[in-house]
């Protein structure tokens, strides 16, 4: 458990936050620029002292102002990866990696060979930093931090300086790190697409305060997230298991409770656990069972709430099995369909709308 109750004032900005996040996993700090994400991660690292409060990781207290505890950064067992990799230019990849290993006083839980394999660095070990792409440099920085044997890893917008292609290159390694390293990872980003892909727990910051915090599926449905990420980012996060892959149609059939959702196959195999983001803007509702449509993604549910979403739209909350979805439709459509709480509906999802939102996980509890 990462337990944070922290207050810090610097010039005209005050950070005042409190949350408890389960560990291990990826604890994502999300918010607009200036929300306090980097301030908070620097407090976790010990680079910025608390004015009031306490920070504890599992059974270790890192900061406690009431009891005069402020563990120095070098004694916290924390690895920190910045936006820029900050590699040593005079050392090759092996030299940069082993620098962290040489300096650590903690028992070795991750060996050089394990980290090289985890981050796919085998072909890079003899290169110097100037011979690496931006994504490769960040992978080396991650490896160096891991070989310092941290009890917690802090990543401050590690993809911010990369173009889209390099981001896509690095994200699978971050997923592998989440699933295999088994240490808490605090991940800072203002890109919600990254949060959707990586996070197990999310803390949304707004003006130095916690707007909402919780597991990813819960936060994804929060009005507080909509206010910060914008209406286009609103949508449910579902977990499911690949029941079958149809090589003829190119569709993977995902088991969602007792129902199945057909999506375009993204190199999935039967048995894989996946995370799906169903954006509210991509869902279509029907009050009668759909027939004769090209849409292959259909789920049966019941409306539990309707909420005005601007002047001409309605945000509809639908219960599907033990999960909730959000659909945004026009007020005219809601009136024509006579939608109300308790009404049964079919939710139609175009398979193509899921492209880019299918993420392999290690098990049913991988999103928290």
C-alpha positions in Angstrom: 0.0 0.0 0.0 1.2 3.5 -0.9 -0.3 5.7 1.8 -0.1 9.5 1.1 -1.4 12.4 3.1 0.7 15.4 2.0 0.6 19.1 2.0 3.2 21.4 0.4 3.1 25.1 -0.4 5.5 26.6 -2.9 5.0 30.3 -3.9 1.4 30.6 -5.2 0.8 26.8 -5.5 -0.5 24.5 -2.8 -0.5 20.7 -3.1 -2.9 19.1 -0.6 -3.6 15.4 -1.4 -4.6 12.2 0.3 -5.0 8.7 -1.1 -4.2 5.0 -0.4 -3.2 3.0 -3.5 -2.8 -0.8 -3.5 0.6 -2.2 -4.5 2.2 -3.6 -6.6 0.9 -2.1 -9.8 0.9 1.1 -11.8 -0.4 4.1 -9.8 -1.1 6.7 -12.4 -1.0 10.4 -11.5 -3.2 12.2 -14.2 -4.1 15.8 -14.7 -3.6 18.9 -16.7 -0.2 20.7 -16.8 0.2 22.5 -13.5 -2.1 20.1 -11.6 0.7 19.1 -9.2 1.8 15.7 -10.6 5.5 16.4 -10.7 5.4 18.2 -7.3 3.8 15.0 -5.8 6.3 12.6 -7.4 9.2 14.8 -6.2 7.7 14.5 -2.7 7.6 10.7 -3.0 11.2 10.8 -4.1 12.2 13.0 -1.2 13.4 15.8 -3.5 10.7 18.1 -2.0 9.9 18.0 1.7 6.4 17.9 3.1 5.0 20.9 5.0 2.5 18.6 6.7 1.5 14.9 6.4 3.0 11.5 5.9 4.1 9.2 3.1 4.5 5.4 3.7 5.1 2.5 1.4 3.9 -0.8 2.9 5.5 -0.9 6.3 8.2 1.7 5.6 7.6 5.4 6.6 9.4 7.7 4.1 8.1 11.0 5.5 6.2 12.0 8.6 6.3 15.7 9.6 4.6 15.1 13.0 7.4 12.7 14.0 10.3 14.5 12.3 10.9 11.7 9.8 12.3 12.8 6.4 14.2 10.0 4.8 16.9 11.3 2.4 16.3 10.5 -1.3 19.3 8.1 -1.5 18.0 6.1 1.4 14.4 5.7 0.1 15.0 2.8 -2.3 13.3 4.7 -5.0 14.2 4.6 -8.7 13.4 7.8 -10.7 13.1 8.0 -14.5 12.6 11.5 -16.0 11.2 12.8 -19.3 14.7 12.8 -20.7 16.7 9.6 -20.1 19.8 11.4 -18.6 22.2 8.6 -19.6 25.9 9.0 -19.1 27.2 9.8 -22.6 30.7 8.4 -22.0 29.3 4.9 -21.0 27.8 2.3 -23.3 24.4 0.7 -22.5 26.0 -1.9 -20.3 27.9 0.7 -18.4 24.8 2.8 -17.8 22.8 -0.3 -16.7 25.4 -1.6 -14.3 25.9 1.9 -12.7 22.7 1.5 -10.7 23.7 -2.1 -9.8 27.1 -1.0 -8.5 25.7 1.7 -6.3 22.9 -0.2 -4.7 23.2 -1.5 -1.1 19.9 -3.4 -1.3 19.8 -7.2 -2.0 19.7 -8.0 -5.7 16.2 -9.1 -6.8 16.7 -8.1 -10.5 19.9 -9.3 -12.3 21.5 -7.7 -15.3 20.5 -10.5 -17.5 16.8 -10.4 -16.3 16.5 -6.6 -16.9 18.2 -6.8 -20.3 15.7 -9.5 -21.3 12.7 -7.7 -19.8 13.4 -4.5 -21.7 14.7 -6.1 -24.9 18.1 -4.6 -24.7 20.2 -7.5 -26.0 21.2 -5.9 -29.3 22.0 -2.5 -27.7 24.4 -3.3 -24.9 27.5 -2.1 -26.7 26.0 1.1 -28.1 26.5 4.6 -26.7 23.5 6.9 -25.9 24.0 8.9 -29.0 23.5 5.8 -31.1 20.1 5.1 -29.6 16.6 6.3 -30.5 14.5 8.2 -27.9 12.6 5.0 -27.0 15.7 3.0 -26.7 17.3 5.6 -24.4 14.2 5.5 -22.2 14.4 1.7 -22.0 18.0 1.9 -20.9 17.0 4.5 -18.2 14.3 2.1 -17.0 16.8 -0.7 -16.8 19.3 1.4 -14.9 16.6 2.4 -12.4 15.5 -1.3 -12.0 19.1 -2.5 -11.4 19.3 -0.1 -8.4 16.9 -2.6 -6.8 14.2 0.0 -5.9 11.3 -0.7 -3.7 9.3 1.8 -5.8 9.8 3.1 -9.3 8.8 6.7 -10.3 8.2 7.6 -13.9 7.7 11.3 -14.7 6.1 11.5 -18.1 8.7 9.1 -19.7 6.9 9.3 -23.1 6.5 13.1 -23.2 9.6 13.7 -25.4 8.9 10.9 -27.8 7.0 11.0 -31.1 4.0 8.7 -31.5 5.9 6.0 -33.2 8.5 5.9 -30.4 5.7 5.9 -27.8 4.1 2.9 -29.4 7.5 1.2 -29.4 8.0 1.8 -25.6 4.5 1.1 -24.3 4.7 -2.8 -24.6 7.9 -2.7 -22.5 6.1 -0.6 -19.8 3.3 -3.2 -19.8 5.8 -5.9 -19.4 7.4 -4.0 -16.6 4.0 -3.6 -14.9 3.3 -7.3 -15.1 6.7 -8.8 -14.3 8.6 -6.4 -12.0 6.1 -6.7 -9.1 7.1 -3.4 -7.5 4.9 -0.2 -7.2 5.3 2.1 -10.2 4.1 5.7 -9.9 3.5 6.9 -13.5 2.9 10.6 -14.3 1.1 11.6 -17.5 -1.3 14.1 -18.9 -2.2 11.7 -21.8 -5.2 9.6 -20.7 -4.5 7.1 -23.5 -1.4 6.1 -21.6 -3.3 5.8 -18.3 -5.9 3.5 -19.9 -3.2 1.2 -21.2 -1.0 1.0 -18.1 -2.7 2.0 -14.9 -4.1 -0.3 -12.2 -5.0 2.7 -9.9 -5.5 6.3 -10.9 -5.2 9.5 -8.9 -6.7 12.5 -10.9 -5.2 15.8 -9.8 -6.8 19.2 -10.4 -5.3 22.4 -9.0 -3.2 20.6 -6.4 -6.2 18.5 -5.1 -7.4 14.9 -5.7 -10.4 15.2 -7.9 -11.0 11.5 -7.9 -9.0 8.4 -7.1 -9.6 4.6 -7.4 -9.2 1.7 -9.7 -9.2 2.4 -13.4 -12.7 1.2 -14.3 -14.2 3.3 -11.6 -12.3 6.4 -12.4 -13.1 6.0 -16.1 -16.8 6.6 -15.3 -16.2 9.5 -13.0 -17.7 13.0 -13.9 -14.5 14.5 -12.4 -12.4 12.8 -15.1 -14.8 14.1 -17.8 -14.2 17.6 -16.5 -10.4 17.3 -16.9 -10.0 14.8 -19.8 -12.9 16.2 -21.9 -16.1 14.5 -23.2 -14.3 12.7 -26.0 -12.3 10.6 -23.4 -15.4 9.4 -21.5 -16.0 5.7 -21.7 -16.0 2.5 -19.7 -13.0 0.2 -19.2 -14.0 -3.5 -19.3 -11.9 -6.6 -18.7 -12.6 -9.8 -20.5 -11.0 -13.0 -21.6 -10.6 -14.1 -25.2 -12.9 -17.1 -25.6 -12.1 -17.8 -29.2 -10.4 -16.3 -32.3 -12.0 -16.8 -35.7 -9.4 -16.9 -38.4 -12.0 -16.7 -41.1 -13.6 -13.4 -40.0 -10.5 -12.0 -38.3 -12.6 -11.4 -35.1 -11.7 -12.3 -31.5 -14.6 -13.1 -29.2 -14.2 -11.6 -25.8 -16.1 -13.1 -22.8 -17.7 -10.3 -20.8 -19.5 -12.0 -17.9 -22.1 -14.3 -19.6 -22.0 -12.4 -22.9 -19.5 -12.1 -25.7 -18.2 -9.1 -27.6 -16.7 -9.6 -31.1 -13.7 -7.3 -31.8 -11.1 -7.1 -34.5 -8.2 -9.5 -33.6 -5.1 -7.6 -32.4 -2.8 -10.6 -32.4 -4.8 -12.1 -29.5 -5.0 -15.8 -28.6 -7.7 -17.8 -26.7 -7.2 -17.4 -23.0 -5.6 -13.9 -23.2 -7.0 -11.4 -20.7 -7.7 -8.0 -22.3 -8.7 -4.5 -21.3 -11.2 -2.7 -23.5 -12.0 0.9 -23.6 -15.5 1.6 -25.0 -15.8 5.3 -25.6 -19.3 6.8 -25.0 -19.2 8.4 -28.4 -18.7 5.0 -30.2 -21.8 3.2 -28.7 -25.2 3.0 -30.3 -28.3 2.0 -28.4 -31.4 0.1 -29.5 -34.5 -0.8 -27.6 -35.2 -3.8 -29.8 -32.9 -6.7 -30.6 -30.8 -5.7 -33.6 -30.9 -7.9 -36.7 -29.4 -7.7 -40.1 -26.6 -5.3 -39.1 -22.9 -5.3 -40.0 -22.0 -4.5 -36.4 -20.7 -7.6 -34.6 -20.3 -6.2 -31.1 -23.6 -6.3 -29.2 -24.2 -6.4 -25.5 -27.5 -6.6 -23.6 -28.0 -4.3 -20.7 -30.4 -2.1 -18.7 -30.3 1.7 -18.3 -29.6 2.9 -14.7 -29.2 6.6 -15.3 -29.6 9.4 -17.8 -27.7 12.7 -17.4 -27.7 15.9 -19.6 -24.4 16.2 -21.3 -24.4 19.7 -22.7 -27.4 21.3 -24.5 -28.0 18.6 -27.1 -26.7 15.3 -25.7 -27.5 12.8 -23.0 -25.0 10.5 -21.2 -26.7 7.2 -20.6 -25.4 4.7 -18.0 -26.1 1.1 -18.8 -25.6 -1.9 -16.5 -24.1 -4.8 -18.4 -23.6 -7.9 -16.2 -21.6 -6.5 -13.2 -20.2 -3.6 -15.2 -21.4 -0.2 -16.3 -21.0 1.4 -19.8 -21.6 5.0 -20.9 -23.2 6.0 -24.2 -23.5 9.5 -25.5 -26.6 10.1 -27.7 -28.6 13.1 -28.8 -31.5 14.4 -26.7 -33.7 13.8 -29.8 -32.6 10.2 -30.0 -33.3 9.7 -26.3 -36.8 11.2 -26.6 -37.6 9.2 -29.7 -36.6 5.9 -28.0 -38.4 6.9 -24.8 -35.3 6.0 -22.8 -35.7 6.0 -19.0 -34.1 4.3 -16.0 -34.9 0.6 -15.9 -35.3 0.3 -19.7 -33.7 -2.7 -21.4 -31.4 -1.9 -24.3 -28.9 -3.4 -26.7 -25.5 -1.7 -26.9 -23.9 -1.8 -30.3 -20.1 -1.4 -30.6 -18.4 -1.3 -34.0 -15.4 -3.6 -33.9 -13.3 -0.9 -35.7 -13.9 1.5 -32.8 -11.9 -0.7 -30.5 -8.7 -0.6 -32.6 -6.0 0.8 -30.4 -7.8 0.1 -27.2 -7.1 -3.6 -26.7 -4.4 -4.3 -24.2 -3.2 -7.7 -23.1 -3.1 -8.3 -19.3 -1.9 -11.1 -17.1 -5.1 -12.0 -15.3 -8.6 -11.0 -14.3 -7.4 -8.6 -11.5 -4.8 -6.8 -13.6 -6.7 -3.5 -13.6 -7.2 -3.4 -9.9 
